[in-house]
Amino acid sequence: MIDPVGIEKGVELFRKRSVKWTITLTGLCVLLFLAMMLSLSRGALDISFMGLLDILFGGGTDIENRVVWQLRFPRVVMAMFVGAGLAVSGVAMQGLFRNPMASPFILGLSSGAAFGAALAMVFGITLLPGYLAIPSMAFAFCLLTLFIVYNIARVGGRVPVETLLLAGIAVGAFFSALVNLMTYLAGEELQGIVFWMMGDLTQFGWENIYIVIPMVLIGATIVMYYSRDLNAMMLGDNHAQNLGIEVAKVRIHLLVACAMATAAAVAFVGIIGFVGLVIPHVMRLIVGPDHRILVPTSIFAGAIFLILADVLARWVLAPQVLPIGIITALIGAPYFVYLLRRRRKEVGW
């Protein structure tokens, strides 16, 4: 027998949740717009808000247009998509591993990408010529790392989450050692390797952005498509399988999506840590653990976070520009310590 009272309560709950989600996404869109405007207006040449609007609609002097359209706007777009890619990868990783301290780099993907970039810088080993030399090597080794880790962890057609995590840590440590060796042998290229490993939002052009955007969009779309499955997998593989979810298939699709988004970010701007760790936690506190809303809100929040971090990187030691990885680490490391202490209390360490 149908319970009309229960149906009415369910409809009311759905309506309230939809309103909350709409308000949250709208607020994040507004914050993203304001963060972009702040980044476009602040620098060696400060531009007022009204002056910036005039430039965006075709006005302004030649110098102002050159600064905004050729220098700042590409930087803002790259920061936006890199932050979004790292954040959505963090959400997926934390859901896959059911671990609040997981991040896009937990499988050693960043270490693999760093080694590929170091090979290109030190020995000139490349897959593609010109401006794609370093990014192509970083991207290739990022995907190679995922392939190695996945095959190491696979046992009898199954890929246990714990084994996958341990394999990622081991392979990541191995590639980190190789990166240190490359740094030791770098010679004149030492500064380039070190700066790239700290994160750099200056050494790219629109041709790079045109590659990053579709890769991040594809990766984010795949994660959003499997958001319902992630909700079930958070309760355990057996529970998800009982609901008809092909856990192994979903896991490999999500891992490839995370590798794609992470590789696109790391290949062009270097290693930027803690974005994929901090942002999903902040949004989980605001919107809850439901991945249907957690994924899109984390995408917006990751973009906002990295844009504002870039503003700080340009402002702290102006006119010098700090590597953006330093800013994200200074913000993310204390939060990571907080998570460790909170986790210790929860499990009784």
Secondary structure, 3 states (H helix, E strand, C coil): CCCHHHHHHHHHHHHHHHHHHHHHHHHHHHHHHHHHHHHHHCCCCCCCHHHHHHHHCCCCCHHHHHHHHHHHHHHHHHHHHHHHHHHHHHHHHHHHHCCCCCCCCCCCHHHHHHHHHHHHHHHCCCCCCHHHHHHHHHHHHHHHHHHHHHHHHCECCECCHHHHHHHHHHHHHHHHHHHHHHHHCCHHHHHHHHHHHCCCCCCCCHHHHHHHHHHHHHHHHHHHHCHHHHHHHCCCHHHHHHCCCCHHHHHHHHHHHHHHHHHHHHHHHCCCCCHHHHHHHHHHHHHCCCHHHHHHHHHHHHHHHHHHHHHHHHHCCCCCCCCHHHHHHHHHHHHHHHHHHHHHHHHCC
